[in-house]
Amino acid sequence: MPCPELHSQASLGAGDVARVIDAIIERDGAGDPIVPLDVEQALRALPLELSEAGVGDEEALERLRRVALATPTTGGTRFVNQLFAGRERVATAAEMLTAVLNNSMYTYKAAGPQVLVERVVLERMLAKAGMTGGDGMFTPGGSLSNLAGMIIGRNEVVGDVREGGFDGRGRTVYVSAESHYSLTKNANMIGIGRTGVRPVEADTGGRMIPEALSAAIARDRAAGESPLMVVATSGTTVMGAFDPIDALADIAGREDLWLHVDGAFGGTALMHPEHRGLMAGIERADSLTWDAHKMMGVPLICSVVLTRKAGMTRKHFDESASYLFQQDFGGEHGWLNPGTRSLQCGRRNDALKLWAQWQALGDDGYAKRVERQMELARAAADLVRADGRMTLSFDPAWINVCFEVTGKSSAAICDDLNDSGVLKVGFGIVHGRRVIRLVTVDPALGEADVERMIRDIGEAGERAPAEDNAVDQAAVG
C-alpha cells in the first residue's frame, strides 16, 4: 500500500494540470498588458518558501498556479525578446507527454520506440543538411551542441586527446566577431583557453570575411601557434548574418582545420528551398549545430549536433558501463543504445516534440513557415523605413530587424515597454550602436501584431530620453 504522505500520484489527474494550463493560456490570449513583478514584489507576493511539514497537494497546486501566472509569457504575441517564442499545440502536447512517460534516452531497453523516433528525426535533419549517412545526437541546448562539435573537432585534429589528455597550448580557434558567446566559453571548457579564440572581422552585413580569416591563420602560424578549427555562424544572434560557408570550407580544407557551423538559429533555413541558399556549402562542414526550439517552434530545449562523417559521436563519447548497457546492439543496430554516443547519461526525450510537430507540418509546412517569418521581418523593416522617427540599421537577411528610434535611448525604450507590460523586446550592438532588435520568430504573429509593435516602440521612443546610441565596443564586448 502506498503511503499517502509520500505518494500523491493516485490523487492527481490531468484535470489538475489542465486548470493551471488553461489559466496561463487565458492570460496570454487576453491581449492586456502583462506587467512583470520586480524582484522585491515577487519575493513578497509569491509563496516561494519551502517548509519542513509540506502543504499538501491542493495547496501546492495553487502555489504552482500563482508562480506560473507571475512568470513572463513567451506564448503570446508580445514576446520578441529572444530567438524563440510561441506555443505549438502538437509539440506542446508531446512535451507534456514526455514528462508523463519520463523515459531516459540512454538505452532501447529504457526508452523503446522513442529511440526509433529520435533516429528518424536525426536522419531527416542530416539529409536536410546534405550529410546523409552522417552522425548526430541531441544535447541540452545550442551551447552544448557547439561544445560537442568542438570536442569532436579538437580530438580529430589533434589526435590521441581522449586517452592522453590535452594541454591546449598554442591551439587556436577562429570565430566571427559576431559569433555566440558559447564558443569562447567552450574554448575554456575543452582546454584551449579563452585567449586561444580569435574573433575574425565581419563585413557590414555581419558575415565573417574569408580574407581576414586567412590572414589570422597566417599570423598565428608565423608566431608558432597551431590553428585547430574554424567555427562559422549561420544566423548570428543580433544581425541574423550567415557566414559564407563555402569560402570558409575552402580555407579550412587547405589549412587542415575542422569546420564547425553554429546554425543554432539559422539552421532552419535548410527547410526552405530558396532560403537554404543562405547556408550554401553546409554539406562541406564537419559538424553543425541546429536548434529546433528556435525557428522550428518546439518547446525548449531541442538542439542537435550533426556530423558529416558517421561514427563520430560514439568514437568520442562512448564509455563502457555494464550496469547500464546490458543489451548489446552491434552491427547495423549499434545506434539503439544512444547513451553510448552522448554527452550525458540520464537524458530527457527532446526528440518526441520535434517529431510530433514535423508530423503535423511536414517539410512543406516548415518551408511555408520560414517564408512567412521572412515576410513578417520584411514587413517590419518596411514599417520602420516608413516611420519618420526611426532609422533601420540594415536590410534584414534573416528574421532579425534592427533599428533605432532616432536620437532616443534604445535601452530606455526596451525598459519602458517591459516595465509597462506592453512588449518584451531587447537591444544589441550593431556597427557600434545600441539598437532595438525585433525577431519575427513566433509563428502566431501576423501583420497587425507587427504593426502594433512598431507603433508601441515609436510611442515609447517619444517618452524616452534623448541619447546618442553610440557605444564603446571595447567596453561592452
VOGU-3710 file (C-alpha; in Angstrom, 3 decimals, decimal comma):
1> mpcpelhsqa> 0,000/0,000/0,000  1,445/3,422/-0,925  1,859/5,925/1,866  -0,363/8,951/1,021  2,054/11,362/2,671  4,828/10,230/0,336  2,953/9,188/-2,779  0,391/11,592/-4,228  0,045/10,234/-7,767  -3,265/8,470/-7,155
11> slgagdvarv> -4,995/11,672/-6,085  -3,844/13,812/-9,014  -5,149/13,759/-12,563  -4,839/15,535/-15,874  -7,522/17,974/-14,799  -5,307/19,403/-12,053  -2,634/20,307/-14,588  -5,182/21,428/-17,173  -6,563/24,066/-14,822  -3,148/25,676/-14,472
21> idaiierdga> -2,525/25,494/-18,215  -5,937/26,970/-19,012  -5,230/29,892/-16,687  -1,949/30,602/-18,473  -3,470/30,392/-21,950  -6,373/32,627/-20,904  -3,921/35,209/-19,566  -1,774/35,115/-22,705  -4,732/35,396/-25,061  -6,490/38,276/-23,292
31> gdpivpldve> -4,461/40,913/-25,109  -3,962/43,008/-21,979  -0,529/44,215/-20,847  1,231/41,744/-18,555  3,136/43,880/-16,055  6,120/41,962/-14,660  6,846/41,671/-10,955  10,168/43,105/-9,911  12,330/41,014/-7,590  11,123/42,567/-4,347
41> qalralplel> 7,472/42,286/-5,407  7,943/38,642/-6,319  9,578/37,834/-3,001  6,705/39,492/-1,138  3,788/38,274/-3,227  4,633/34,694/-4,129  4,646/31,630/-1,817  8,207/30,611/-2,663  9,484/29,356/0,679  9,877/25,652/1,421
51> seagvgdeea> 8,830/24,164/4,761  9,543/21,125/6,897  5,954/19,892/7,010  4,781/20,428/3,424  1,455/21,961/2,415  -0,262/19,045/0,643  -1,236/18,545/-2,969  -4,040/21,070/-3,318  -2,147/23,977/-1,779  0,984/23,039/-3,721
61> lerlrrvala> -1,016/23,142/-6,970  -2,413/26,545/-6,037  1,078/27,846/-5,345  2,183/26,383/-8,661  -0,631/28,280/-10,397  0,327/31,563/-8,746  4,005/31,262/-9,662  3,155/30,216/-13,230  0,868/33,199/-13,747  3,563/35,553/-12,459
71> tpttggtrfv> 6,108/34,166/-14,933  6,731/36,190/-18,128  4,877/34,772/-21,093  6,687/33,568/-24,190  3,486/32,231/-25,732  1,698/35,464/-26,559  2,412/37,890/-29,372  4,143/40,424/-27,105  7,368/38,422/-26,716  10,063/39,180/-29,303
81> nqlfagrerv> 12,937/39,355/-26,839  14,770/36,122/-27,653  15,236/33,783/-30,592  12,342/31,564/-29,531  8,650/32,287/-28,952  5,177/30,874/-29,399  3,314/27,787/-28,310  2,745/24,961/-30,773  -0,259/22,774/-29,997  1,132/19,408/-31,135
91> ataaemltav> 4,701/19,981/-29,916  3,464/21,174/-26,526  1,253/18,101/-26,167  4,267/15,903/-26,981  6,379/17,787/-24,436  3,789/17,190/-21,725  3,560/13,531/-22,706  7,344/13,294/-22,464  7,143/14,272/-18,789  4,388/11,728/-18,145
101> lnnsmytyka> 6,335/8,943/-19,876  9,556/10,017/-18,109  11,887/7,815/-20,149  15,619/8,320/-20,165  17,154/8,136/-23,608  20,218/6,024/-22,933  19,052/2,522/-23,945  16,416/0,892/-26,088  15,520/-1,174/-23,022  14,560/2,005/-21,131
111> agpqvlverv> 13,109/4,084/-23,986  11,853/1,557/-26,535  10,418/3,099/-29,721  11,381/6,581/-28,535  14,893/5,651/-29,698  13,468/4,958/-33,150  11,678/8,311/-33,114  14,950/10,052/-32,293  16,754/8,195/-35,057  14,149/9,190/-37,658
121> vlermlakag> 14,464/12,846/-36,667  18,272/12,841/-36,766  18,346/11,147/-40,168  15,901/13,707/-41,566  17,975/16,603/-40,260  21,159/15,061/-41,636  19,500/14,745/-45,039  18,399/18,394/-44,951  21,995/19,393/-44,220  23,394/17,304/-47,066
131> mtggdgmftp> 25,044/14,987/-44,530  23,093/11,778/-45,262  24,888/8,830/-43,691  26,500/11,041/-41,058  26,002/11,089/-37,309  24,224/13,174/-34,699  22,884/13,477/-31,187  20,544/15,590/-29,096  22,036/17,872/-26,447  20,677/20,222/-23,740
141> ggslsnlagm> 20,904/23,314/-25,940  22,870/25,019/-28,674  25,775/25,923/-26,396  26,359/22,232/-25,639  25,816/21,227/-29,256  28,622/23,666/-30,067  30,640/22,142/-27,223  30,188/18,641/-28,626  31,149/19,762/-32,132  34,244/21,500/-30,782
151> iigrnevvgd> 35,266/18,456/-28,714  34,964/16,188/-31,732  36,889/18,671/-33,863  39,640/19,048/-31,264  40,056/15,280/-30,945  40,006/14,652/-34,685  42,617/17,302/-35,465  44,950/16,778/-32,503  44,803/13,007/-32,233  45,093/10,994/-29,006
161> vreggfdgrg> 43,348/13,557/-26,801  40,629/11,287/-25,475  43,118/8,904/-23,884  46,133/11,094/-23,272  44,522/14,410/-22,394  45,041/17,822/-23,883  47,077/20,741/-22,606  45,739/23,174/-25,217  48,980/25,104/-25,511  49,235/27,080/-28,704
171> rtvyvsaesh> 45,930/25,884/-30,185  43,679/28,478/-31,801  40,010/28,616/-32,809  38,659/31,118/-35,351  35,168/32,576/-34,949  33,260/35,509/-36,342  33,421/38,743/-34,387  29,595/38,420/-34,359  29,581/34,833/-33,033  27,769/33,483/-29,972
181> ysltknanmi> 29,487/33,749/-26,595  29,236/29,973/-26,065  32,220/29,476/-28,362  34,567/31,361/-26,033  33,049/29,598/-23,028  33,536/26,226/-24,721  37,160/27,018/-25,575  37,722/27,345/-21,842  35,973/24,044/-21,110  37,841/21,981/-23,719
191> gigrtgvrpv> 41,270/23,163/-22,632  42,092/25,621/-25,392  41,550/28,649/-23,204  39,698/31,838/-23,920  42,856/33,510/-25,194  43,025/30,871/-27,921  39,860/32,229/-29,548  40,428/34,549/-32,491  37,475/36,811/-33,379  37,682/37,379/-37,120
201> eadtggrmip> 36,477/40,631/-38,670  32,970/40,666/-40,103  31,726/42,769/-43,027  28,979/45,372/-42,762  26,373/42,606/-43,093  27,810/40,780/-40,078  29,449/37,958/-42,096  32,949/36,649/-41,392  35,405/37,904/-44,014  37,280/34,943/-45,572
211> ealsaaiard> 40,375/37,029/-46,356  40,529/38,148/-42,721  40,345/34,502/-41,628  43,228/33,532/-43,916  45,301/36,427/-42,592  44,600/35,487/-38,953  45,631/31,880/-39,551  48,830/33,004/-41,310  49,734/35,325/-38,430  49,272/32,565/-35,889
221> raagesplmv> 51,316/30,055/-37,854  54,110/32,598/-38,203  54,001/33,133/-34,426  54,342/29,404/-33,750  50,675/28,799/-32,867  48,757/25,725/-34,036  45,402/26,536/-35,658  42,765/23,951/-34,771  39,296/24,811/-36,098  37,048/27,354/-37,722
231> vatsgttvmg> 33,554/27,989/-36,357  31,185/29,622/-38,825  27,815/31,056/-37,773  24,565/30,632/-39,660  22,228/33,215/-38,164  24,116/35,460/-35,768  22,305/36,441/-32,592  21,902/40,164/-33,243  22,135/40,719/-37,009  20,983/37,303/-38,225
241> afdpidalad> 24,011/37,089/-40,528  25,167/33,936/-42,323  28,895/33,373/-42,710  29,990/32,237/-46,219  30,409/28,520/-45,549  31,758/27,587/-48,982  34,603/30,108/-48,797  35,391/29,155/-45,196  35,348/25,449/-46,128  37,961/26,170/-48,803
251> iagredlwlh> 40,215/27,720/-46,184  39,597/25,049/-43,554  40,330/22,308/-46,087  43,515/23,969/-47,271  44,715/24,503/-43,691  43,582/21,055/-42,459  41,233/22,562/-39,843  37,910/21,296/-38,523  34,925/23,340/-39,722  32,011/23,552/-37,282
261> vdgafggtal> 28,911/25,583/-38,138  26,840/27,129/-35,369  23,452/27,029/-37,061  21,501/27,070/-33,803  19,385/29,957/-35,065  19,758/29,793/-38,829  19,784/26,038/-39,393  16,062/26,036/-40,126  16,801/27,915/-43,355  17,575/24,422/-44,653
271> mhpehrglma> 13,831/23,716/-44,596  13,161/26,291/-47,344  14,053/25,552/-50,997  15,399/29,062/-51,642  16,488/30,396/-48,262  18,646/27,299/-47,717  20,996/29,124/-50,075  21,994/31,202/-47,054  23,841/28,059/-45,919  25,394/27,132/-49,256
281> gieradsltw> 28,265/24,738/-48,643  26,880/23,258/-45,415  27,440/19,754/-46,799  31,175/20,505/-46,633  31,127/21,312/-42,908  32,450/18,723/-40,480  29,767/19,419/-37,853  26,640/21,502/-37,431  24,567/22,797/-34,502  20,827/23,170/-35,156
291> dahkmmgvpl> 18,267/24,279/-32,546  14,704/23,190/-33,267  13,388/25,232/-30,326  14,069/28,398/-32,284  12,730/28,630/-35,840  11,053/25,196/-35,769  8,889/26,345/-32,882  9,063/23,396/-30,473  9,337/23,984/-26,707  12,698/24,442/-25,038
301> icsvvltrka> 15,109/22,629/-25,190  15,561/20,871/-28,537  19,039/21,002/-30,059  21,181/18,660/-32,122  24,759/18,425/-33,260  25,278/16,686/-36,602  28,497/15,384/-38,169  29,229/14,737/-41,823  31,116/11,534/-41,081  29,494/8,507/-39,494
311> gmtrkhfdes> 30,523/7,224/-36,072  31,868/10,485/-34,696  29,683/10,673/-31,565  30,386/7,110/-30,458  34,074/7,456/-31,252  34,461/10,468/-28,972  31,834/9,972/-26,229  31,341/6,231/-25,698  32,202/4,683/-22,323  31,620/1,144/-21,070
321> asylfqqdfg> 29,023/0,651/-18,327  27,794/-2,915/-17,861  25,272/-1,759/-15,245  23,520/0,257/-17,954  24,243/-1,106/-21,422  23,038/-4,650/-20,869  21,699/-5,325/-24,359  24,449/-5,435/-26,952  23,175/-3,949/-30,186  26,028/-4,414/-32,592
331> gehgwlnpgt> 26,348/-4,103/-36,333  23,667/-2,107/-38,095  21,714/-1,732/-34,835  24,573/-0,264/-32,794  22,697/3,027/-32,580  19,917/1,500/-30,426  21,739/2,481/-27,220  22,031/6,275/-27,616  23,852/6,598/-24,297  26,951/5,211/-25,988
341> rslqcgrrnd> 27,201/8,376/-28,078  26,013/11,159/-25,798  27,357/13,947/-23,613  25,034/12,678/-20,895  23,980/9,529/-19,087  20,417/10,273/-17,982  18,820/12,305/-20,773  15,289/13,540/-21,325  13,469/12,837/-24,562  13,800/16,013/-26,637
351> alklwaqwqa> 13,096/14,315/-29,967  9,423/13,439/-29,457  8,113/17,018/-29,578  10,061/17,787/-32,752  8,946/14,534/-34,373  5,302/15,265/-33,484  5,412/18,821/-34,869  7,209/17,643/-38,002  4,498/15,010/-38,448  1,900/17,787/-38,288
361> lgddgyakrv> 3,605/20,260/-40,636  5,787/18,132/-42,884  8,663/19,603/-44,854  6,230/21,730/-46,853  4,658/23,227/-43,735  8,036/24,190/-42,353  9,042/25,735/-45,677  5,877/27,839/-45,638  6,578/28,844/-42,046  10,103/30,056/-42,862
371> erqmelaraa> 8,707/32,032/-45,786  6,038/33,571/-43,560  8,543/34,592/-40,883  10,766/36,175/-43,508  7,778/38,071/-44,917  6,982/39,428/-41,453  10,585/40,581/-40,996  10,451/42,407/-44,320  7,124/43,961/-43,335  8,595/45,159/-40,026
381> adlvradgrm> 11,589/46,645/-41,845  9,257/48,455/-44,262  7,273/49,909/-41,341  10,489/51,177/-39,755  11,581/52,784/-43,035  8,218/54,489/-43,366  8,267/55,868/-39,810  9,995/59,233/-39,772  11,003/58,734/-36,143  13,083/55,621/-36,845
391> tlsfdpawin> 16,291/54,516/-38,559  16,711/50,967/-39,910  20,186/49,595/-39,164  20,391/47,327/-42,237  18,190/45,330/-44,583  17,414/42,071/-42,747  18,929/38,912/-44,238  17,042/36,690/-41,807  14,249/37,490/-39,322  16,223/39,991/-37,216
401> vcfevtgkss> 15,024/43,571/-37,632  17,402/46,075/-36,029  16,672/49,789/-35,790  16,694/52,892/-33,616  14,156/55,481/-32,657  16,391/58,243/-33,916  18,054/60,194/-31,139  16,375/58,209/-28,357  17,826/55,640/-25,936  17,230/52,096/-27,206
411> aaicddlnds> 17,826/50,672/-23,734  15,325/53,051/-22,141  12,705/52,189/-24,754  13,104/48,460/-24,105  12,904/49,009/-20,331  9,779/51,164/-20,667  7,973/48,574/-22,791  8,958/45,754/-20,436  8,056/47,555/-17,212  4,650/48,575/-18,591
421> gvlkvgfgiv> 3,908/45,024/-19,693  3,332/46,130/-23,287  6,167/44,318/-25,075  9,288/42,322/-24,310  11,929/43,341/-26,825  15,687/43,626/-26,411  18,623/45,529/-27,820  22,021/44,668/-29,253  25,101/46,300/-30,727  25,257/46,881/-34,489
431> hgrrvirlvt> 28,060/48,878/-36,116  28,957/50,451/-32,793  25,407/51,499/-31,946  22,901/50,178/-29,433  19,818/49,230/-31,470  16,451/47,627/-30,826  16,332/44,044/-32,117  12,932/42,618/-33,041  12,733/38,983/-34,207  9,704/37,588/-36,019
441> vdpalgeadv> 10,211/34,051/-34,716  6,725/33,388/-33,313  4,610/31,599/-35,954  1,466/33,099/-34,401  2,471/36,643/-35,359  0,528/38,489/-38,039  0,884/41,805/-39,810  -1,335/43,522/-37,249  0,889/42,306/-34,412  3,989/43,666/-36,148
451> ermirdigea> 2,266/46,987/-36,816  1,305/47,212/-33,159  4,892/46,506/-32,052  6,331/49,242/-34,251  3,655/51,657/-33,028  4,328/50,783/-29,373  8,076/51,212/-29,870  7,542/54,582/-31,516  5,326/55,775/-28,671  7,850/54,583/-26,093
461> gerapaedna> 10,503/56,456/-28,039  8,578/59,682/-27,633  8,748/59,185/-23,852  12,403/58,123/-23,833  15,311/60,436/-23,026  17,341/61,875/-25,858  20,530/59,890/-26,311  23,096/59,037/-28,938  23,132/55,217/-29,028  26,818/55,109/-29,972
471> vdqaavg> 28,744/52,783/-27,648  32,336/51,967/-26,849  32,504/48,431/-28,233  35,682/47,693/-26,300  33,741/48,326/-23,098  30,768/46,088/-23,991  32,464/43,304/-25,932
//
